[in-house]
Each structure stands twice: as structure tokens, then as C-alpha cells.
Amino acid sequence: MKIAMGSDHAGFKLKGEIKRYLEENNYEIIDCGTDSEERCDYPDFGHKVGKTVSSKEADFGIVICGSGIGISIACNKVKGIRAALCSEPLSAKLSRNHNNCNVLAMGARLIGLDMAKEVVHTFLNSDFEGGRHIGRVNKIEEDI
């Protein structure tokens, strides 16, 4: 499975730790940046991850900034992306089960490494339930 990852400067360290964790568990990583803790703008990396996932170059995306809010908003601007900001496993599971989310967002200043690993594991190992949720996900995709 291929995972696109991106972060701004605030999420750089956590991105590196999660990338290492995923590689140790045989995931292929597409690193969309950033490559340092030098100040940068989260929308650039949220958009890159979103485009990588929406074009099917990656199966899922993981984005990280200080709070996770800004980069998730940026990701969600890309057509076909459903990014969810999750800070514990239940929201990660439900984002997949009910919303068929394809990008996980986390806040590096708000989550510890062990919890982040648990959230990532849950997100990547949960499936979309379909059924009554299909119509709702389709409505999200509609232009209004």
C-alpha cells in the first residue's frame, strides 16, 4: 500500500517518525515534503498530498501541521479528497467506516508519538462500511 505524506515545519518531526513506523510495517511512502523545520506554508503540502491521492498515485494520505486544522482544510480543497483531523483511534476508525476518508490529518503540537501511531494504524486498517453511508459520501462529492 502506498501512503502520501506531507507536513509543514511544525509537523516535520512527527512526519519523520510516522514515516519510519510505516516503512517498518512495509508501507511504501511518497514523501511530498517538507524536508526541514524551516518555516513553510502548510497549504503547499496539503495540496500536494491531496493531488497525489486523488490521482491514485497513493492509496491514502497523511498530513501533519501544528494543529492539523490548516493542512486538513487545504487537503479538502482538492476534488475527491476527504481528509479528517483525528487525535484518537475512534475518530480515525469512524472517518473510514462512515465517511470513506482517504487522508488522515494530525496536529503535531496536540498528539504524542504513541497515540499518533495508534491513530495511523487504526485509520489504515479500517474499512468503509458502505450501506447507508454511500449516499452521504456521494453528497459530499457533489458540486453545490
VEXSE-713903 format. One line per 3 residues: number of its first residue (from 0); for each residue y, x, z of N, C-alpha, C. Coordinates in steps of 0.2 Angstrom, whole numbers. Each point is the difference from the previous one (the first is absolute). Layout:
BEGIN
NUM	Y X Z Y X Z Y X Z; ...
END
This chain:
BEGIN
0	-6 4 0 6 -4 0 6 4 0; 5 -1 -4 6 3 -1 6 -3 4; 3 4 4 6 -3 5 6 4 -2
3	5 -4 -2 7 3 -1 4 0 6; 3 6 2 3 1 6 7 2 -1; 5 -2 4 7 2 -1 4 -1 7
6	5 4 1 4 0 6 6 3 -1; 5 -2 4 6 4 0 -1 6 5; 6 3 2 0 5 5 -3 -1 7
9	2 -6 2 -2 -3 7 -8 -1 0; -3 -2 -6 -7 -1 0 -4 6 -2; 3 5 -2 -3 6 -3 -6 3 4
12	1 1 7 -6 2 4 -5 -4 0; 1 -7 2 -5 -5 0 -4 0 -6; 4 0 -6 -4 -1 -6 -5 6 -1
15	2 6 2 -4 6 -1 -7 -1 4; 1 -3 7 -5 -1 4 -5 -5 -3; 3 -6 -2 -4 -5 -3 -4 2 -7
18	4 4 -4 -3 3 -6 -6 4 2; 1 4 5 -6 5 2 -6 -5 2; 2 -5 4 -6 -4 3 -3 -4 -6
21	3 -2 -5 -3 -4 -6 -4 5 -4; 3 6 -1 -4 5 -4 -7 2 4; 1 0 6 -6 2 4 -6 -6 0
24	3 -6 -2 -4 -6 -1 -2 -1 -7; 1 5 -5 -1 -1 -7 4 -5 -4; 6 -1 2 5 -3 -4 3 5 -4
27	2 -2 -6 4 4 -5 7 -2 1; 5 4 1 7 -1 2 4 2 -6; 5 -4 -2 5 1 -5 6 0 5
30	3 6 1 6 1 4 6 0 -4; 4 -6 1 6 -1 -4 6 2 4; -1 5 5 6 3 3 2 -4 6
33	5 3 4 3 6 -1 -4 6 3; 3 6 -2 -4 6 2 3 4 5; 5 -3 4 3 4 6 3 -5 4
36	3 3 6 4 -4 4 7 0 -1; 2 2 -6 7 0 -2 2 -7 -2; 6 -2 3 2 -7 -1 -1 -2 -7
39	-2 -6 -1 -1 -3 -7 0 -8 1; 0 -3 -5 0 -8 0 -6 -3 -1; -2 -4 5 -7 -4 -1 -1 -4 -6
42	5 -3 -3 -1 -5 -6 -4 4 -5; 2 7 -1 -2 4 -5 -8 0 0; -3 1 6 -7 1 1 -3 -7 1
45	3 -5 2 -3 -7 0 -1 -2 -7; 5 1 -4 -1 -2 -7 -5 4 -3; -1 6 1 -5 4 -3 -7 -2 2
48	-1 -1 6 -6 -3 2 -2 -7 -3; 5 -4 0 -1 -7 -2 -1 0 -8; 3 5 -4 -2 0 -7 -7 3 -1
51	-2 5 4 -6 3 0 -6 -5 1; 1 -5 5 -5 -5 1 1 -5 -5; 6 -3 -2 0 -5 -4 -3 2 -7
54	0 6 -2 -2 2 -7 -8 2 1; -3 -1 6 -7 1 1 -2 7 0; 5 5 0 -2 7 1 -3 1 7
57	2 -4 5 -3 0 7 -2 -7 2; -5 0 4 -3 -6 2 4 -4 6; 3 5 4 5 -3 5 5 6 1
60	5 -2 4 6 4 2 1 0 7; 2 6 3 3 0 7 6 4 0; 5 -4 3 7 3 0 2 0 7
63	4 5 2 3 2 6 7 2 0; 4 -3 4 7 2 2 1 0 7; 6 1 3 1 0 7 -3 -7 3
66	3 -6 -2 -2 -6 3 -6 -3 -5; -1 2 -6 -4 -4 -4 3 -6 -4; 6 -2 2 3 -6 -2 3 2 -7
69	4 5 -1 4 1 -6 -5 2 -6; -5 4 2 -5 2 -6 -4 -6 -2; -2 -5 5 -3 -5 -2 4 -5 -5
72	6 -1 2 5 -4 -4 0 3 -7; 1 7 -1 0 3 -6 -6 -1 -4; -6 1 3 -6 -1 -3 -1 -7 -3
75	2 -5 4 -1 -7 -2 5 -2 -6; 5 4 -2 4 -1 -6 -4 1 -6; -6 3 0 -4 2 -6 -5 -6 -1
78	1 -3 -6 -4 -6 -2 -8 2 1; -3 -5 4 -7 1 1 -2 3 7; 5 2 3 -1 3 7 1 -5 5
81	-5 1 5 1 -4 6 -1 5 6; 6 3 3 -1 5 5 1 -4 7; -4 2 4 1 -3 7 1 6 5
84	5 -1 4 2 5 6 -5 -2 6; -4 5 2 -5 -2 5 0 6 5; -1 -2 6 1 5 6 -6 -1 4
87	-5 -4 -1 -6 -1 3 -6 -3 -4; -6 1 1 -5 -2 -4 -1 -7 -2; 2 -5 4 -1 -7 -2 5 -2 -6
90	6 3 1 5 -2 -6 -3 3 -6; -2 6 0 -3 4 -6 -6 -4 -3; -4 -3 4 -6 -4 -2 2 -6 -3
93	5 -4 3 2 -6 -2 4 1 -7; 4 5 0 4 2 -7 -5 0 -6; -6 3 1 -5 0 -5 -3 -7 -1
96	-3 -3 6 -4 -6 0 4 -6 -3; 6 -1 2 4 -6 -2 5 2 -6; 3 6 0 5 1 -5 -1 4 -6
99	-7 3 1 -2 5 -6 5 5 -1; 3 3 6 5 6 -1 -4 6 -3; 4 3 -4 -2 6 -3 3 7 2
102	5 -1 5 4 6 2 1 -2 8; -2 6 4 1 0 7 6 4 2; 5 -3 4 6 4 2 -1 1 7
105	3 6 2 0 1 8 6 4 1; 2 -1 7 6 3 2 -2 7 4; 2 5 -2 -2 7 3 3 0 7
108	6 -3 1 3 1 7 -3 -6 5; -4 -4 -3 -2 -6 4 -8 0 2; -4 5 -3 -7 -1 0 -2 7 1
111	-5 1 5 -4 6 1 -5 2 -5; -2 6 -1 -5 2 -5 -7 -4 1; -2 0 6 -7 -4 1 1 -7 -2
114	5 -3 2 1 -7 -2 1 -1 -8; 3 5 -3 2 0 -7 -7 1 -4; -4 4 3 -7 1 -4 -4 -7 1
117	0 -3 6 -3 -6 1 2 -6 -5; 7 0 -1 3 -5 -4 -2 2 -8; 0 6 -2 -2 2 -6 -7 -2 -2
120	-4 2 5 -8 -2 -1 -1 -7 -1; 4 -4 5 -1 -7 -1 2 -3 -6; 6 2 -2 3 -2 -7 -5 1 -6
123	-2 6 0 -4 2 -6 -7 -3 1; -2 -2 5 -7 -3 1 0 -7 1; 5 -4 -2 1 -7 1 0 -3 -7
126	-2 -6 -1 0 -3 -7 4 -6 0; 2 -2 -6 3 -6 -1 -5 -6 0; 2 -5 4 -5 -6 1 0 -5 -5
129	6 0 -4 0 -5 -6 1 -7 3; -4 -4 -3 1 -7 2 7 -3 0; 1 -3 6 7 -3 1 6 5 -1
132	-2 6 1 6 5 -1 2 2 -7; -5 -2 -5 2 2 -7 6 -3 -2; 1 -6 1 6 -4 -2 6 3 3
135	0 2 6 6 2 3 2 7 -2; -5 4 -2 1 7 -3 3 -1 -7; -3 -5 -3 3 -1 -7 7 -2 0
138	2 -4 5 7 -2 1 5 6 2; -3 5 3 4 6 2 2 3 -7; -5 0 -5 1 4 -6 4 -4 -5
141	2 -6 1 4 -4 -4 7 2 0; 3 0 -6 7 1 -1 4 -6 2; 5 1 5 3 -7 2 8 1 -2
END
